[in-house]
Amino acid sequence: MDLYLPIANLSVNALVIVALGLGVGLLSGMFGVGGGFLTTPLLIFYGIPPTVAAASAASQVTGASVSGVFAHFRRGGVDVHMGLVLVAGGVIGSIVGAGVFTLLQATGVIDTVIAILYVLMLGSIGGLMLHESVTAVRVGRGAVPPRPRKRRHHPLVAMLPLRWRFYRSGLYISPLAPLLLGFFTGILTVLLGVGGGFILVPAMLYLLGMGTQVVVGTSLFQILFVTAAATMVHATTTKAVDIVLAALLLLGSVAGAQLGARFAQKAKPEYLRLALALIVLAVALRMLLGLAWRPDEIYSVELL
């Protein structure tokens, strides 16, 4: 069943896009990630222009984050005070990111920049995840566990002025730290179409020193509003959001997330993290090959 994507300016098999969203949603439910960092590369592999893939993936992440935020609100797992500071930085970052996106688009290097950023980002994150998951598997098999890290914000964060109390997170730090963190995430959201949870969660734990009970919920709170802002910015400035593509992705991801959550309850978490690390590294390697591999024929002509 072929559908025409008006913004991407090509026809796609709707079932393939829904299946792609289903697969990403399945991973989201299994591993507790937004999935945006996998959606954009997979769309690019399928032939969607990188600019449209990044902009449309952001809108899909917005829809997928709604149910997660409400679930964490019911459990009291959201620090609204911290979340609002992160959202403020993220909205500002989205506006700046749109300017960078438009500039790169005008110079004709946006597709290459998106691919390079994904290779660097997925390669580094996949490597860290692989190290952590292998350590967890070894501990599960009887190895000596590493010494647990004390929860404490980074010394650079402690040096910033104008401290506020974030009671739900148990912190007394400068709001400039989460503001800058949200700003950086907002730029990434616009450029790459990602929610940024895979960067936010570790940064909130190891830089800000937040408690684990509120990290995921607060991250989803920020992702919900910032991806919505990034989608609006894309729609009004870059004109790269394809609503048909986003709807197909969301249709599959909602169902996939439910299936993934059920499967995750039956599998060991350390093996799930190991599998996700390998998937992330495989996607990074495929994007690197796309950048570095020179085809035999640079130009080709196809007769229809």
C-alpha positions in Angstrom: 0.0 0.0 0.0 1.9 3.1 -1.3 1.3 6.5 0.1 2.6 9.8 -1.1 4.6 11.9 1.4 4.0 15.6 0.4 7.0 17.1 2.2 9.4 14.3 1.5 8.1 14.4 -2.1 8.2 10.6 -2.6 5.9 7.5 -2.3 6.5 5.0 0.4 5.0 1.7 1.4 2.8 2.7 4.4 3.1 -0.8 5.9 6.9 -0.5 5.9 6.8 2.8 7.8 4.2 1.5 10.3 6.4 -1.6 10.8 9.4 0.6 11.3 7.5 2.6 14.0 6.4 -0.7 15.5 10.1 -1.9 15.7 11.2 1.4 17.3 8.3 1.3 19.7 9.1 -2.2 20.6 12.7 -1.1 21.5 11.3 1.8 23.4 9.1 -0.4 25.5 11.8 -2.9 26.1 14.7 -0.6 26.9 13.0 2.5 28.3 14.3 4.9 25.6 12.4 7.4 23.4 13.6 5.7 20.2 14.1 9.0 18.3 17.9 8.3 18.0 17.0 5.1 16.0 14.0 6.4 14.1 15.9 9.1 12.1 18.7 6.8 10.9 16.3 4.0 9.9 14.2 6.5 7.9 17.4 7.7 6.2 18.3 4.1 5.3 14.8 3.7 3.8 15.3 6.7 1.5 13.7 9.5 3.4 15.7 12.8 3.1 17.6 13.4 6.3 16.0 16.8 6.9 12.5 15.4 6.7 13.5 12.4 8.7 14.8 14.5 11.6 11.9 16.9 11.6 9.2 14.2 11.5 10.9 12.0 14.1 10.7 14.8 16.6 6.9 14.9 16.2 6.7 11.1 16.7 8.7 11.3 19.9 6.3 14.0 21.2 3.3 11.6 20.8 5.2 8.7 22.2 6.2 10.6 25.4 2.7 11.6 26.5 1.7 8.3 28.2 5.1 7.9 29.9 4.8 11.4 31.5 1.4 10.7 32.9 2.5 7.3 34.3 5.4 9.0 36.2 3.2 11.8 37.4 0.9 9.3 39.0 3.9 7.8 40.9 5.3 11.2 41.9 8.3 10.7 39.8 8.5 14.1 38.2 10.3 17.2 39.6 8.2 19.8 37.9 10.5 22.7 39.2 13.6 21.1 37.6 11.6 20.1 34.5 10.4 23.7 33.9 14.0 25.0 34.0 15.0 22.2 31.6 12.1 23.1 29.3 13.0 26.8 29.3 16.5 25.9 28.2 15.2 23.4 25.6 12.8 25.9 24.0 15.6 28.5 23.7 17.9 25.7 22.3 15.2 24.7 19.8 15.0 28.3 18.4 18.8 28.5 18.1 18.9 25.0 16.6 16.4 26.0 14.0 18.7 28.8 12.9 21.6 26.5 12.7 19.5 24.0 10.8 18.4 26.7 8.3 22.0 27.9 7.8 23.3 24.3 7.2 20.3 23.7 4.8 21.2 26.9 2.8 24.8 25.9 2.5 23.8 22.4 1.3 25.7 20.4 4.0 22.8 19.6 6.4 22.5 15.9 5.3 26.2 15.3 5.8 26.2 17.1 9.2 23.3 15.0 10.4 25.0 11.8 9.4 28.3 12.8 11.0 26.6 13.8 14.3 24.7 10.5 14.4 27.9 8.5 13.8 29.7 10.3 16.7 26.7 10.3 19.0 25.6 6.6 18.5 29.2 5.4 18.4 30.1 7.0 21.8 26.8 6.1 23.5 26.8 2.6 22.1 30.4 2.1 23.4 29.5 3.3 26.9 26.4 1.2 27.0 28.3 -1.9 25.8 30.9 -1.4 28.6 28.2 -0.9 31.2 26.1 -3.9 30.1 29.1 -6.3 29.8 30.1 -5.3 33.4 26.5 -6.0 34.5 26.4 -9.4 32.8 29.8 -10.3 34.4 28.5 -9.3 37.8 25.4 -11.4 37.2 27.7 -14.4 36.6 29.6 -14.0 39.8 32.2 -11.3 39.2 33.0 -8.7 41.8 30.7 -5.6 41.3 32.4 -2.2 40.9 32.3 0.2 43.8 29.0 2.2 43.7 29.3 5.9 42.9 28.1 8.4 45.5 25.3 10.7 44.3 26.8 14.2 44.1 26.6 16.9 41.5 29.7 17.7 39.5 32.2 20.3 40.9 31.6 22.6 37.9 27.9 22.6 38.7 28.8 23.5 42.4 30.8 26.6 41.1 27.8 28.2 39.4 26.1 31.1 41.2 22.4 31.8 42.1 21.5 28.5 43.8 17.9 27.3 44.0 16.4 24.4 46.0 14.9 21.6 43.9 13.0 19.8 46.7 11.8 16.8 44.7 15.3 16.1 43.5 16.9 16.8 46.8 19.3 19.4 45.2 20.6 22.9 46.1 22.3 24.0 42.9 22.3 26.8 40.4 19.5 26.8 37.8 22.1 27.7 35.2 23.2 24.0 35.1 19.8 22.5 34.0 19.2 25.5 31.8 22.4 24.9 29.8 21.7 21.2 29.7 18.2 21.8 28.4 19.6 24.3 25.8 22.1 21.8 24.5 19.3 19.1 24.3 17.0 21.5 22.4 19.6 22.1 19.7 20.1 18.3 19.3 16.3 17.8 19.1 16.0 20.2 16.2 19.1 19.0 14.3 18.6 15.3 14.8 15.0 14.7 15.7 15.8 13.0 19.0 14.1 13.4 22.3 17.5 13.5 24.0 16.7 11.2 26.9 19.8 9.1 26.3 21.8 12.3 27.0 19.6 13.9 29.6 19.3 10.9 31.9 23.1 10.3 32.4 23.7 14.0 32.6 21.0 14.5 35.3 22.4 11.5 37.3 26.2 12.3 37.0 26.3 16.0 36.4 23.4 17.3 38.4 23.3 14.5 41.0 19.5 13.9 40.8 18.0 10.9 42.5 17.1 8.0 40.3 13.4 8.0 41.4 12.7 11.3 39.5 15.3 11.2 36.7 13.3 9.3 34.0 10.0 11.1 34.7 11.6 14.6 34.7 13.4 13.7 31.5 10.2 12.7 29.8 8.5 15.9 31.0 11.3 17.9 29.3 11.2 15.8 26.2 7.5 16.2 25.8 7.5 20.0 25.7 10.8 20.4 23.9 10.0 18.0 21.1 6.6 19.7 20.7 8.4 23.1 20.5 11.0 21.7 18.0 8.1 20.3 15.8 6.5 23.8 15.8 9.8 25.4 15.0 10.4 23.0 12.2 6.9 23.5 10.8 7.1 27.3 10.8 10.8 27.7 9.7 12.3 24.8 7.9 9.0 23.4 6.6 10.4 19.9 6.9 7.7 18.2 9.0 5.8 15.5 7.1 2.6 14.9 9.0 1.7 11.8 7.0 5.1 10.2 7.8 4.8 11.2 11.5 1.3 9.7 11.8 2.4 6.4 10.3 5.4 6.2 12.7 3.2 7.1 15.7 0.6 4.4 14.8 3.3 1.7 14.8 5.3 3.0 17.8 2.3 3.1 20.2 1.5 -0.5 19.6 5.1 -1.5 19.7 5.8 0.2 23.0 3.0 -1.8 24.7 4.4 -5.1 23.3 8.0 -4.1 24.3 7.0 -3.3 27.8 5.4 -6.8 28.2 8.5 -8.5 26.8 10.8 -6.5 29.1 9.1 -7.9 32.1 10.2 -11.4 31.1 13.8 -10.7 30.1 16.9 -10.0 32.3 17.6 -6.2 32.2 21.4 -6.6 31.7 20.9 -8.7 28.6 18.4 -6.1 27.3 20.9 -3.3 27.7 23.6 -5.5 26.0 21.2 -6.0 23.0 20.4 -2.3 22.8 24.1 -1.4 22.8 24.8 -3.8 19.9 21.9 -2.4 18.0 23.1 1.2 18.5 26.6 0.3 17.4 25.3 -1.5 14.3 23.3 1.6 13.3 26.4 3.8 13.8 28.5 1.5 11.7 25.9 1.5 8.9 25.8 5.3 8.9 29.6 5.4 8.9 29.7 3.1 5.8 27.2 5.4 4.1 29.5 8.3 4.6 32.8 6.6 3.7 31.9 4.0 1.2 32.4 5.2 -2.4 30.0 3.6 -4.9 31.4 2.1 -8.2 29.1 4.5 -10.1 28.6 7.9 -8.6 25.8 8.8 -11.0 23.2 6.4 -12.3 20.1 6.7 -14.6 17.0 4.6 -14.0 14.3 4.2 -16.7 10.7 3.7 -15.4 
